[in-house]
Amino acid sequence: MKQRSVLVVLFEGVQSLDVSGPAEVFAGASRFPGVSYELRTASLDGAPVRCSSGLTLVPDGTLADTPAPDLLLVPGGAGTRTPDPELVDWLRAHGPRARQLVSVCTGALLLAAAGQLDGHRVTTHWSVCETLARTYPAVRVDPDPIFVRDGRLATSAGVTAGIDLALALVEEEHGRDVALTVARHLVVFLRRPGNQAQFSAQLSAQTAVRAPLRGVQHWITEHPDADLSVEALAARAGLSPRHFARAFTAETGLTPGRYVERVRLEQARRLLEDTADGVVGISRASGYGTPEAMRRAFVKALGTAPAEYRRRFRSHPV
């Protein structure tokens, strides 16, 4: 049995879920015969750290006394905004020694400060993507996916995306059955695709200020199979098509067409993941009309066809 060592870096202001989420995945996988992840936590001085939520975590030891791991995981949290220079220096010296270097959420800020992300495509929590790109221009920041793999480097978006990334790493190392069983026990999907957007359409778009436009947003979400042309939506809002399109874009940050595309894609994904409905029925219920139209939308947005998406990401009863 090959044992993989995993070191999770702790610091003041760390996000507890960034630590516990991936840790539970690796611990769950280790219950399988032939799978072993040796998980350790460490801080600079070995002292307990207070998480952003107020919880206290007690590390296993100091970073200086911890052997180089196979997988070095750097979580995020409020403490990444003003990082300890000693921690950055340690990551600069020891990051290259790990076989895999992983960040969760704003942990990417620490790795960037340590020069570990230069020249790589990465992601992080949506709220700091712009800051990361502006502060470290040598880093190629992709704000959309929930996680990104770039060679030995893997970065994930906010909080629960760390679970998705950890499941992906387990699946890569030990196969789908192991990762699927862990996901079932954690009652999460195996697994959201890495290129899935961090936001749903409702979250990625701002909520419109004017009630008629908010009403249209809700209508689109609840009726993805309806006539959602600009003309039909404008009539529902009591505006001319031109005025409606301008106002909707200004207040939500998305054009009506783009918003409709995202809602329909999400509806189709949910039905593929959670139901046994056929592709023909799902394409109609999601507003695509035909399986071919849905297939084109999936390939464009997710890089995979609906049938393959269902095979890989359909949820199962626990």
C-alpha positions as CSV (number, residue, x, y, z in Angstrom):
1,M,0.0,0.0,0.0
2,K,1.4,3.4,-1.0
3,Q,0.9,6.1,1.5
4,R,0.5,9.7,0.4
5,S,1.4,12.4,2.9
6,V,-0.8,15.5,3.0
7,L,0.3,18.6,4.8
8,V,-2.3,21.4,5.5
9,V,-0.8,24.7,6.4
10,L,-2.6,26.5,9.3
11,F,-2.4,30.2,10.2
12,E,-4.4,32.8,12.1
13,G,-7.7,33.6,10.3
14,V,-7.8,30.4,8.3
15,Q,-11.2,29.3,6.9
16,S,-12.1,26.2,8.8
17,L,-14.1,24.6,5.9
18,D,-11.1,25.0,3.6
19,V,-9.2,22.7,6.1
20,S,-11.9,20.3,7.1
21,G,-13.6,19.8,3.7
22,P,-10.5,18.3,1.9
23,A,-9.4,16.6,5.1
24,E,-12.7,14.7,5.3
25,V,-12.3,13.6,1.7
26,F,-8.8,12.3,2.2
27,A,-9.7,10.7,5.5
28,G,-12.8,9.0,3.9
29,A,-10.7,7.7,1.0
30,S,-8.2,6.2,3.5
31,R,-10.9,3.8,4.8
32,F,-10.5,1.8,1.6
33,P,-8.0,-1.1,1.3
34,G,-4.9,0.0,-0.4
35,V,-5.6,3.7,0.1
36,S,-3.7,5.7,2.7
37,Y,-3.5,9.5,3.1
38,E,-1.4,10.5,6.1
39,L,-2.9,13.9,7.0
40,R,-1.0,16.4,9.1
41,T,-1.5,20.0,10.0
42,A,1.2,22.5,10.9
43,S,1.6,26.2,11.7
44,L,4.7,28.3,11.8
45,D,5.2,27.9,15.6
46,G,3.0,24.9,16.3
47,A,0.6,27.0,18.4
48,P,-3.2,26.7,18.0
49,V,-4.8,29.1,15.4
50,R,-8.1,30.8,15.5
51,C,-10.2,30.4,12.4
52,S,-12.2,33.2,10.8
53,S,-15.3,31.6,12.3
54,G,-13.9,31.8,15.8
55,L,-13.1,28.0,16.0
56,T,-9.7,27.0,17.2
57,L,-7.6,24.4,15.4
58,V,-4.6,22.7,17.1
59,P,-1.9,21.8,14.6
60,D,0.1,18.6,14.8
61,G,3.4,20.5,14.8
62,T,5.5,23.2,13.3
63,L,6.1,23.7,9.7
64,A,9.9,23.6,10.3
65,D,9.7,20.1,11.8
66,T,7.4,18.6,9.2
67,P,8.9,16.5,6.4
68,A,8.2,17.6,2.8
69,P,4.8,16.2,1.9
70,D,3.5,14.6,-1.3
71,L,0.6,17.1,-1.3
72,L,0.9,20.5,0.2
73,L,-2.5,22.2,0.8
74,V,-2.8,25.9,1.4
75,P,-6.3,26.9,2.6
76,G,-7.8,30.4,2.5
77,G,-9.4,32.7,4.9
78,A,-9.2,36.2,6.2
79,G,-5.6,35.6,7.2
80,T,-4.5,35.5,3.6
81,R,-5.2,39.2,3.2
82,T,-2.2,40.3,5.3
83,P,0.0,37.2,5.3
84,D,2.8,36.6,7.7
85,P,6.1,37.2,5.8
86,E,7.6,34.1,7.5
87,L,4.8,32.0,6.1
88,V,5.3,33.4,2.6
89,D,9.0,32.7,2.9
90,W,8.3,29.1,4.0
91,L,6.0,28.5,1.1
92,R,8.5,30.0,-1.3
93,A,11.2,27.6,0.0
94,H,9.0,24.5,0.4
95,G,6.3,24.8,-2.2
96,P,8.5,23.5,-5.0
97,R,9.4,20.3,-3.0
98,A,5.8,19.0,-2.9
99,R,4.7,16.6,-5.6
100,Q,1.4,18.4,-5.7
101,L,0.7,22.0,-4.7
102,V,-2.9,22.8,-3.9
103,S,-4.7,25.9,-2.8
104,V,-8.3,26.3,-1.6
105,C,-10.1,29.6,-2.0
106,T,-7.9,32.6,-1.1
107,G,-5.0,30.3,-0.3
108,A,-4.0,31.2,-3.9
109,L,-3.0,34.7,-2.6
110,L,-0.4,33.1,-0.3
111,L,1.0,30.9,-3.1
112,A,1.1,33.9,-5.4
113,A,3.0,36.0,-2.8
114,A,5.5,33.1,-2.6
115,G,6.0,33.2,-6.4
116,Q,4.4,29.7,-6.9
117,L,1.7,30.7,-9.3
118,D,3.8,32.7,-11.9
119,G,3.0,31.5,-15.4
120,H,0.2,29.2,-14.3
121,R,-3.5,29.3,-15.0
122,V,-5.3,29.4,-11.6
123,T,-8.6,30.3,-10.0
124,T,-9.6,31.5,-6.5
125,H,-12.6,32.9,-4.7
126,W,-14.6,35.2,-7.1
127,S,-14.2,38.1,-4.8
128,V,-10.4,38.3,-5.0
129,C,-9.9,37.2,-8.7
130,E,-9.4,40.8,-9.8
131,T,-7.1,41.5,-6.9
132,L,-5.0,38.5,-7.6
133,A,-4.7,39.3,-11.3
134,R,-3.9,42.9,-10.7
135,T,-1.3,42.3,-7.9
136,Y,0.4,39.4,-9.6
137,P,0.3,40.0,-13.4
138,A,2.5,37.0,-14.1
139,V,-0.4,34.8,-12.9
140,R,-3.1,33.8,-15.4
141,V,-6.3,34.1,-13.4
142,D,-9.5,32.4,-14.6
143,P,-12.4,33.7,-12.5
144,D,-15.0,31.2,-13.7
145,P,-14.2,27.6,-12.9
146,I,-14.6,26.0,-9.5
147,F,-11.1,24.4,-9.8
148,V,-8.2,24.5,-12.2
149,R,-5.5,21.9,-12.8
150,D,-2.2,23.1,-14.3
151,G,0.4,20.4,-14.0
152,R,1.4,19.7,-10.4
153,L,-0.5,22.8,-9.4
154,A,-4.2,22.7,-8.5
155,T,-6.3,25.7,-7.3
156,S,-9.9,25.9,-6.3
157,A,-12.6,28.5,-5.8
158,G,-14.3,29.3,-2.5
159,V,-14.9,26.9,0.4
160,T,-16.8,23.9,-0.8
161,A,-14.9,23.9,-4.1
162,G,-12.0,22.5,-2.1
163,I,-14.1,19.3,-1.6
164,D,-14.7,19.1,-5.4
165,L,-11.0,19.4,-6.0
166,A,-10.1,16.9,-3.3
167,L,-12.5,14.4,-4.8
168,A,-11.0,15.0,-8.2
169,L,-7.5,14.2,-6.8
170,V,-8.7,11.1,-5.1
171,E,-10.5,9.9,-8.3
172,E,-7.3,10.5,-10.3
173,E,-5.2,8.5,-7.9
174,H,-7.6,5.7,-6.8
175,G,-10.4,5.6,-9.3
176,R,-14.1,6.6,-9.5
177,D,-15.5,4.0,-7.2
178,V,-13.4,5.3,-4.2
179,A,-14.2,8.9,-4.9
180,L,-17.9,8.2,-5.5
181,T,-18.3,6.3,-2.2
182,V,-16.6,9.2,-0.3
183,A,-18.9,11.7,-2.0
184,R,-21.9,9.6,-1.1
185,H,-20.9,9.6,2.6
186,L,-20.4,13.4,2.5
187,V,-23.7,13.8,0.6
188,V,-22.1,15.8,-2.2
189,F,-21.9,15.4,-5.9
190,L,-19.2,13.4,-7.5
191,R,-18.1,15.6,-8.7
192,R,-18.9,19.0,-10.1
193,P,-16.8,19.5,-13.2
194,G,-13.9,21.8,-12.7
195,N,-15.1,24.0,-15.5
196,Q,-18.5,24.5,-13.8
197,A,-19.0,28.2,-13.1
198,Q,-18.5,29.4,-9.5
199,F,-22.0,31.0,-9.7
200,S,-25.4,29.9,-10.7
201,A,-27.1,32.4,-13.0
202,Q,-29.1,33.8,-10.1
203,L,-25.9,34.4,-8.1
204,S,-23.7,35.6,-11.0
205,A,-26.3,38.2,-12.0
206,Q,-27.1,41.0,-9.7
207,T,-30.7,41.3,-8.5
208,A,-32.5,43.9,-10.5
209,V,-33.6,47.0,-8.5
210,R,-36.8,47.6,-10.3
211,A,-39.6,45.2,-9.4
212,P,-40.7,44.4,-13.1
213,L,-37.1,43.3,-13.9
214,R,-36.8,41.2,-10.7
215,G,-40.1,39.6,-11.7
216,V,-38.7,38.8,-15.1
217,Q,-35.6,37.2,-13.5
218,H,-37.8,35.0,-11.3
219,W,-40.0,34.1,-14.3
220,I,-37.0,33.0,-16.4
221,T,-35.8,30.8,-13.5
222,E,-39.2,29.2,-13.0
223,H,-40.1,28.8,-16.7
224,P,-36.9,27.9,-18.7
225,D,-39.0,26.2,-21.3
226,A,-41.2,29.2,-22.0
227,D,-40.8,31.8,-24.8
228,L,-37.8,33.8,-23.3
229,S,-37.1,36.0,-26.3
230,V,-36.4,39.7,-25.6
231,E,-39.7,40.6,-27.0
232,A,-41.6,38.2,-24.8
233,L,-39.7,39.2,-21.7
234,A,-40.0,42.9,-22.5
235,A,-43.8,42.5,-22.8
236,R,-43.9,40.8,-19.3
237,A,-41.9,43.8,-17.9
238,G,-44.1,46.3,-19.6
239,L,-41.2,47.8,-21.5
240,S,-40.2,48.2,-25.1
241,P,-37.7,45.5,-26.2
242,R,-34.9,48.0,-26.6
243,H,-35.5,49.7,-23.3
244,F,-35.9,46.3,-21.5
245,A,-32.6,44.9,-22.9
246,R,-30.7,48.0,-21.8
247,A,-32.3,48.1,-18.4
248,F,-31.9,44.4,-17.7
249,T,-28.2,44.5,-18.7
250,A,-27.5,47.6,-16.6
251,E,-29.2,46.2,-13.5
252,T,-28.1,42.6,-13.6
253,G,-24.8,42.8,-15.3
254,L,-25.9,40.2,-17.9
255,T,-27.7,40.5,-21.2
256,P,-31.2,38.9,-21.2
257,G,-29.9,36.3,-23.7
258,R,-26.9,35.4,-21.5
259,Y,-29.0,35.1,-18.4
260,V,-31.4,32.8,-20.2
261,E,-28.5,30.7,-21.5
262,R,-27.2,30.2,-18.0
263,V,-30.6,29.4,-16.5
264,R,-31.3,26.8,-19.2
265,L,-27.9,25.2,-18.8
266,E,-28.4,24.9,-15.0
267,Q,-31.8,23.4,-15.5
268,A,-30.5,20.8,-17.9
269,R,-27.6,20.0,-15.7
270,R,-29.8,19.5,-12.6
271,L,-32.2,17.2,-14.5
272,L,-29.3,15.1,-15.9
273,E,-27.7,14.8,-12.4
274,D,-30.9,14.2,-10.4
275,T,-33.4,12.4,-12.7
276,A,-33.6,9.5,-15.0
277,D,-35.5,11.5,-17.6
278,G,-34.5,11.1,-21.2
279,V,-32.5,13.6,-23.2
280,V,-35.4,14.5,-25.4
281,G,-37.6,15.4,-22.4
282,I,-34.8,17.2,-20.6
283,S,-34.0,19.3,-23.7
284,R,-37.7,20.4,-23.9
285,A,-38.0,21.0,-20.2
286,S,-34.9,23.2,-20.2
287,G,-36.0,25.3,-23.2
288,Y,-33.6,23.9,-25.8
289,G,-36.4,22.2,-27.8
290,T,-34.2,19.5,-29.3
291,P,-31.4,17.3,-28.0
292,E,-29.0,18.7,-30.7
293,A,-29.5,22.3,-29.4
294,M,-28.8,21.1,-25.9
295,R,-25.8,19.2,-27.0
296,R,-24.3,22.3,-28.7
297,A,-24.9,24.3,-25.5
298,F,-23.2,21.8,-23.3
299,V,-20.2,21.4,-25.6
300,K,-19.8,25.2,-25.8
301,A,-20.1,25.8,-22.0
302,L,-18.8,22.6,-20.4
303,G,-16.7,21.0,-23.1
304,T,-18.8,17.7,-22.9
305,A,-22.0,16.3,-24.4
306,P,-25.1,15.8,-22.2
307,A,-24.8,12.0,-22.2
308,E,-21.1,12.1,-21.1
309,Y,-22.0,14.7,-18.5
310,R,-24.7,12.5,-17.0
311,R,-22.3,9.5,-17.0
312,R,-19.7,11.4,-15.1
313,F,-21.7,13.6,-12.8
314,R,-25.1,12.1,-12.1
315,S,-25.7,11.9,-8.3
316,H,-26.8,8.7,-6.7
317,P,-28.7,7.9,-3.5
318,V,-26.6,7.6,-0.4
